Amino acid sequence: MDSYKLQHQFTTDLALQSNNTSIQGMTPGTDGKKEDEEFEWLTHIIKVLNETYGLDLKEEDKVEFERMRKNIYANDDLMSFFNNKNTKDNIQDKFNEEIDNELLNFINTKLELYNKLSEDKVNLMFKRLWFNDIYDQKVRGILK
């Protein structure tokens, strides 16, 4: 890209509304996320994969997803990649490698789930959904 042009497109007035906007703070010793939010996130991934690819993932599979999620978030090597100094592609490559390693753990315990999640299109969507969530939180600072 040799150059780019900034161009003003529109202006609008935003009115601030006074509402009761109090929120509950974090409890000491917690990470601020409610357990329900984590299960909503898992439910969302299962729903998207089921609707898109007809996988028939079940509620029982949340246990395996939760175990995988804990392993991924506890992986300090992977989490250290999520910073502004790495490119998004480099972070995604490392993330995909670690997800593949987690999926390989299913071969001995949950072969059917492994087969569903390792199908090419499913695997790409699964990784993309999860990666975007972590990237938004860790790099972009968007808390959900």
Contact map, one row per residue, 1 for C-alpha under 8 A:
111100000000000000000000000000000000000000000000000000000000000000000000000000000000000000000000000000000000000000000000000000000000000000000000
111100000000000000000000000000000000000000000000000000000000000000000000000000000000000000000000000000000000000000000000000000000000000000000000
111110000000000000000000000000000000000000000000000000000000000000000000000000000000000000000000000000000000000000000000000000000000000000000000
111111000000000000000000000000000000000000000000000000000000000000000000000000000000000000000000000000000000000000000000000000000000000000000000
001111100000000000000000000000000000000000000000000000000000000000000000000000000000000000000000000000000000000000000000000000000000000000000000
000111110000000000000000000000000000000000000000000000000000000000000000000000000000000000000000000000000000000000000000000000000000000000000000
000011111000000000000000000000000000000000000000000000000000000000000000000000000000000000000000000000000000000000000000000000000000000000000000
000001111100000000000000000000000000000000000000000000000000000000000000000000000000000000000000000000000000000000000000000000000000000000000000
000000111110000000000000000000000000000000000000000000000000000000000000000000000000000000000000000000000000000000000000000000000000000000000000
000000011111000000000000000000000000000000000000000000000000000000000000000000000000000000000000000000000000000000000000000000000000000000000000
000000001111100000000000000000000000000000000000000000000000000000000000000000000000000000000000000000000000000000000000000000000000000000000000
000000000111110000000000000000000000000000000000000000000000000000000000000000000000000000000000000000000000000000000000000000000000000000000000
000000000011111000000000000000000000000000000000000000000000000000000000000000000000000000000000000000000000000000000000000000000000000000000000
000000000001111100000000000000000000000000000000000000000000000000000000000000000000000000000000000000000000000000000000000000000000000000000000
000000000000111110000000000000000000000000000000000000000000000000000000000000000000000000000000000000000000000000000000000000000000000000000000
000000000000011111000000000000000000000000000000000000000000000000000000000000000000000000000000000000000000000000000000000000000000000000000000
000000000000001111100000000000000000000000000000000000000000000000000000000000000000000000000000000000000000000000000000000000000000000000000000
000000000000000111110000000000000000000000000000000000000000000000000000000000000000000000000000000000000000000000000000000000000000000000000000
000000000000000011111000000000000000000000000000000000000000000000000000000000000000000000000000000000000000000000000000000000000000000000000000
000000000000000001111100000000000000000000000000000000000000000000000000000000000000000000000000000000000000000000000000000000000000000000000000
000000000000000000111110000000000000000000000000000000000000000000000000000000000000000000000000000000000000000000000000000000000000000000000000
000000000000000000011111000000000000000000000000000000000000000000000000000000000000000000000000000000000000000000000000000000000000000000000000
000000000000000000001111100000000000000000000000000000000000000000000000000000000000000000000000000000000000000000000000000000000000000000000000
000000000000000000000111110000000000000000000000000000000000000000000000000000000000000000000000000000000000000000000000000000000000000000000000
000000000000000000000011111000000000000000000000000000000000000000000000000000000000000000000000000000000000000000000000000000000000000000000000
000000000000000000000001111101110000000000000000000000000000000000000000000000000000000000000000000000000000000000000000000000000000000000000000
000000000000000000000000111111010000000000000000000000000000000000000000000000000000000000000000000000000000000000000000000000000000000000000000
000000000000000000000000011111000000000000000000000000000000000000000000000000000000000000000000000000000000000000000000000000000000000000000000
000000000000000000000000001111100000000000000000000000000000000000000000000000000000000000000000000000000000000000000000000000000000000000000000
000000000000000000000000011111111000000000000000000000000000000000000000000000000000000000000000000000000000000000000000000000000000000000000000
000000000000000000000000010011111000000000000000000000000000000000000000000000000000000000000000000000000000000000000000000000000000000000000000
000000000000000000000000011001111100000000000000000000000000000000000000000000000000000000000000000000000000000000000000000000000000000000000000
000000000000000000000000000001111110110000000000000000000000000000000000000000000000000000000000000000000000000000000000000000000000000000000000
000000000000000000000000000000011111110000000000000000000000000000000000000000000000000000000000000000000000000000000000000000000000000000000000
000000000000000000000000000000001111111000000000000000000000000000000000000000000000000000000000000000000000000000000000000000000000000000000000
000000000000000000000000000000000111111100000000000000000000000000000000000000000000000000000000000000000000000000000000000000000000000000000000
000000000000000000000000000000001111111110000000000000000000000000000000000000000000000000000000000000000000000000000000000000000000000000000000
000000000000000000000000000000001111111111000000000000000000000000000000000000000000000000000000000000000000000000000000000000000000000000000000
000000000000000000000000000000000011111111100000000000000000010000000000000000000000000000000000000000000000000000000000000000000000000000000000
000000000000000000000000000000000001111111110000000000000000000000000000000000000000000000000000000000000000000000000000000000000000000000000000
000000000000000000000000000000000000111111111000000000000000000000000000000000000000000000000000000000000000000000000000000000000000000000000000
000000000000000000000000000000000000011111111100000000000000010011000000000000000000000000000000000000000000000000000000000000000000000000000000
000000000000000000000000000000000000001111111110000000000010010000000000000000000000000000000000000000000000000000000000000000000000000000000000
000000000000000000000000000000000000000111111111000000000000000000000000000000000000000000000000000000000000000000000000000000000000000000000000
000000000000000000000000000000000000000011111111100000000000000000000000000000000000000000000000000000000000000000000000000001001000000000000000
000000000000000000000000000000000000000001111111110000001100000000000000000000000000000000000000000000000000000000000000000000000000000000000000
000000000000000000000000000000000000000000111111111000000000000000000000000000000000000000000000000000000000000000000000000000000000000000000000
000000000000000000000000000000000000000000011111111100000000000000000000000000000000000000000000000000000000000000000000000000000000000000000000
000000000000000000000000000000000000000000001111111111101000000000000000000000000000000000000000000000000000000000000000010011000000000000000000
000000000000000000000000000000000000000000000111111111111000000000000000000000000000000000000000000000000000000000000000000000000000000000000000
000000000000000000000000000000000000000000000011111111100000000000000000000000000000000000000000000000000000000000000000000000000000000000000000
000000000000000000000000000000000000000000000001111111000000000000000000000000000000000000000000000000000000000000000000000000000000000000000000
000000000000000000000000000000000000000000000000111111100000000000000000000000000000000000000000000000000000000000000000010000000000000000000000
000000000000000000000000000000000000000000000000111111110000000000000000000000000000000000000000000000000000000000000000000000000000000000000000
000000000000000000000000000000000000000000000000111011111000000000000000000000000000000000000000000000000000000000010000000000000000000000000000
000000000000000000000000000000000000000000000000010001111100000000000000000000000000000000000000000000000000000000000000000000000000000000000000
000000000000000000000000000000000000000000000100110000111110100000000000000000000000000000000000000000000000000010000000000000000000000000000000
000000000000000000000000000000000000000000000100000000011111110000000000000000000000000000000000000000000000000000000000000000000000000000000000
000000000000000000000000000000000000000000100000000000001111110000000000000000000000000000000000000000000000000000000000000000000000000000000000
000000000000000000000000000000000000000000000000000000000111111100000000000000000000000000000000000000000000000000000000000000000000000000000000
000000000000000000000000000000000000000000000000000000001111111110000000000000000000000000000000000000000000000010000000000000000000000000000000
000000000000000000000000000000000000001001100000000000000111111111000000000000000000000000000000000000000000000000000000000000000000000000000000
000000000000000000000000000000000000000000000000000000000001111111100000000000000000000000000000000000000000000000000000000000000000000000000000
000000000000000000000000000000000000000000000000000000000001111111110000000000000000000000000000000000000000000000000000000000000000000000000000
000000000000000000000000000000000000000001000000000000000000111111111000000000000000000000000000000000000000000000000000000000000000000000000000
000000000000000000000000000000000000000001000000000000000000011111111100000000000000000000000000000000000000000000000000000000000000000000000000
000000000000000000000000000000000000000000000000000000000000001111111110000000000000000000000000000000000000000000000000000000000000000000000000
000000000000000000000000000000000000000000000000000000000000000111111111000000000000000000000000000001000000000000000000000000000000000000000000
000000000000000000000000000000000000000000000000000000000000000011111111100000000000000000000000000000000000000000000000000000000000000000000000
000000000000000000000000000000000000000000000000000000000000000001111111110000000000000000000000000000000000000000000000000000000000000000000000
000000000000000000000000000000000000000000000000000000000000000000111111111000000000000000000000000000000000000000000000000000000000000000000000
000000000000000000000000000000000000000000000000000000000000000000011111111001000000000000000000011000000000000000000000000000000000000000000000
000000000000000000000000000000000000000000000000000000000000000000001111111100100000000000000000000000000000000000000000000000000000000000000000
000000000000000000000000000000000000000000000000000000000000000000000111111100100000000000000000000000000000000000000000000000000000000000000000
000000000000000000000000000000000000000000000000000000000000000000000011111111100000000000000000000000000000000000000000000000000000000000000000
000000000000000000000000000000000000000000000000000000000000000000000000111111110000000000000000000000000000000000000000000000000000000000000000
000000000000000000000000000000000000000000000000000000000000000000000000001111111000000000000000000000000000000000000000000000000000000000000000
000000000000000000000000000000000000000000000000000000000000000000000001001111111100000000000110010000000000000000000000000000000000000000000000
000000000000000000000000000000000000000000000000000000000000000000000000111111111100000000000000000000000000000000000000000000000000000000000000
000000000000000000000000000000000000000000000000000000000000000000000000000111111110000000000000000000000000000000000000000000000000000000000000
000000000000000000000000000000000000000000000000000000000000000000000000000011111110010000100100000000000000000000000000000000000000000000000000
000000000000000000000000000000000000000000000000000000000000000000000000000001111111010000100000000000000000000000000000000000000000001001100000
000000000000000000000000000000000000000000000000000000000000000000000000000000011111110000000000000000000000000000000000000000000000000001100000
000000000000000000000000000000000000000000000000000000000000000000000000000000000111111000000000000000000000000000000000000000000000000000100000
000000000000000000000000000000000000000000000000000000000000000000000000000000000011111000000000000000000000000000000000000000000000000000000000
000000000000000000000000000000000000000000000000000000000000000000000000000000001111111101100000000000000000000000000000000000000000000000000000
000000000000000000000000000000000000000000000000000000000000000000000000000000000001111111100000000000000000000000000000000000000000000000000000
000000000000000000000000000000000000000000000000000000000000000000000000000000000000011111110000000000000000000000000000000000000000000000000000
000000000000000000000000000000000000000000000000000000000000000000000000000000000000001111111000000000000000000000000000000000000000000000000000
000000000000000000000000000000000000000000000000000000000000000000000000000000000000011111111100000000000000000000000000000000000000000000000000
000000000000000000000000000000000000000000000000000000000000000000000000000000001100011111111110000000000000000000000000000000000000000000000000
000000000000000000000000000000000000000000000000000000000000000000000000000000000000000111111111000000000000000000000000000000000010000000000000
000000000000000000000000000000000000000000000000000000000000000000000000000000000000000011111111100000000000000000000000000000000000000000000000
000000000000000000000000000000000000000000000000000000000000000000000000000001001000000001111111110000000000000000000000000000000000000000000000
000000000000000000000000000000000000000000000000000000000000000000000000000001000000000000111111111000000000000000000000000000000010000000000000
000000000000000000000000000000000000000000000000000000000000000000000000000000000000000000011111111100000000000000000000000000100000000000000000
000000000000000000000000000000000000000000000000000000000000000000000000000000000000000000001111111110000000000000000000000000000000000000000000
000000000000000000000000000000000000000000000000000000000000000000000001000001000000000000000111111111000000000000000000000000000000000000000000
000000000000000000000000000000000000000000000000000000000000000000000001000000000000000000000011111111100000000000000000000000100000000000000000
000000000000000000000000000000000000000000000000000000000000000000000000000000000000000000000001111111110000000000000000000000000000000000000000
000000000000000000000000000000000000000000000000000000000000000000000000000000000000000000000000111111111000000000000000000000000000000000000000
000000000000000000000000000000000000000000000000000000000000000000010000000000000000000000000000011111111100000000000000000000000000000000000000
000000000000000000000000000000000000000000000000000000000000000000000000000000000000000000000000001111111110000001001100000000000000000000000000
000000000000000000000000000000000000000000000000000000000000000000000000000000000000000000000000000111111110000001000000000000000000000000000000
000000000000000000000000000000000000000000000000000000000000000000000000000000000000000000000000000011111111100000000000000000000000000000000000
000000000000000000000000000000000000000000000000000000000000000000000000000000000000000000000000000001111111111011000000000000000000000000000000
000000000000000000000000000000000000000000000000000000000000000000000000000000000000000000000000000000111111111001000000000000000000000000000000
000000000000000000000000000000000000000000000000000000000000000000000000000000000000000000000000000000001111111000000000000000000000000000000000
000000000000000000000000000000000000000000000000000000000000000000000000000000000000000000000000000000001111111000000000000000000000000000000000
000000000000000000000000000000000000000000000000000000000000000000000000000000000000000000000000000000000111111111000000000000000000000000000000
000000000000000000000000000000000000000000000000000000000000000000000000000000000000000000000000000000000111111111100000000000000000000000000000
000000000000000000000000000000000000000000000000000000000000000000000000000000000000000000000000000000000000011111110000000000000000000000000000
000000000000000000000000000000000000000000000000000000001000100000000000000000000000000000000000000000000100011111111000000000000000000000000000
000000000000000000000000000000000000000000000000000000000000000000000000000000000000000000000000000000110110011111111100000000000000000000000000
000000000000000000000000000000000000000000000000000000000000000000000000000000000000000000000000000000000000001111111110000000000000000000000000
000000000000000000000000000000000000000000000000000000100000000000000000000000000000000000000000000000000000000111111110010000000000000000000000
000000000000000000000000000000000000000000000000000000000000000000000000000000000000000000000000000000100000000011111110011001000000000000000000
000000000000000000000000000000000000000000000000000000000000000000000000000000000000000000000000000000100000000001111111011000000000000000000000
000000000000000000000000000000000000000000000000000000000000000000000000000000000000000000000000000000000000000000111111111000000000000000000000
000000000000000000000000000000000000000000000000000000000000000000000000000000000000000000000000000000000000000000000111111100000000000000000000
000000000000000000000000000000000000000000000000000000000000000000000000000000000000000000000000000000000000000000000011111110000000000000000000
000000000000000000000000000000000000000000000000100010000000000000000000000000000000000000000000000000000000000000011111111111000000000000000000
000000000000000000000000000000000000000000000000000000000000000000000000000000000000000000000000000000000000000000001111111111100000000000000000
000000000000000000000000000000000000000000000000000000000000000000000000000000000000000000000000000000000000000000000001111111110000000000000000
000000000000000000000000000000000000000000000000100000000000000000000000000000000000000000000000000000000000000000000000111111111000000000000000
000000000000000000000000000000000000000000001000100000000000000000000000000000000000000000000000000000000000000000001000011111111100000000000000
000000000000000000000000000000000000000000000000000000000000000000000000000000000000000000000001001000000000000000000000001111111110000000000000
000000000000000000000000000000000000000000000000000000000000000000000000000000000000000000000000000000000000000000000000000111111111000000000000
000000000000000000000000000000000000000000001000000000000000000000000000000000000000000000000000000000000000000000000000000011111111100000000000
000000000000000000000000000000000000000000000000000000000000000000000000000000000000000000000000000000000000000000000000000001111111110000000000
000000000000000000000000000000000000000000000000000000000000000000000000000000000000000000010010000000000000000000000000000000111111111000000000
000000000000000000000000000000000000000000000000000000000000000000000000000000000000000000000000000000000000000000000000000000011111111100000000
000000000000000000000000000000000000000000000000000000000000000000000000000000000000000000000000000000000000000000000000000000001111111110000000
000000000000000000000000000000000000000000000000000000000000000000000000000000000000000000000000000000000000000000000000000000000111111111100000
000000000000000000000000000000000000000000000000000000000000000000000000000000000100000000000000000000000000000000000000000000000011111111110000
000000000000000000000000000000000000000000000000000000000000000000000000000000000000000000000000000000000000000000000000000000000001111111111110
000000000000000000000000000000000000000000000000000000000000000000000000000000000000000000000000000000000000000000000000000000000000111111111111
000000000000000000000000000000000000000000000000000000000000000000000000000000000110000000000000000000000000000000000000000000000000011111111100
000000000000000000000000000000000000000000000000000000000000000000000000000000000111000000000000000000000000000000000000000000000000011111111000
000000000000000000000000000000000000000000000000000000000000000000000000000000000000000000000000000000000000000000000000000000000000001111111100
000000000000000000000000000000000000000000000000000000000000000000000000000000000000000000000000000000000000000000000000000000000000000111111110
000000000000000000000000000000000000000000000000000000000000000000000000000000000000000000000000000000000000000000000000000000000000000111011111
000000000000000000000000000000000000000000000000000000000000000000000000000000000000000000000000000000000000000000000000000000000000000110001111
000000000000000000000000000000000000000000000000000000000000000000000000000000000000000000000000000000000000000000000000000000000000000010000111
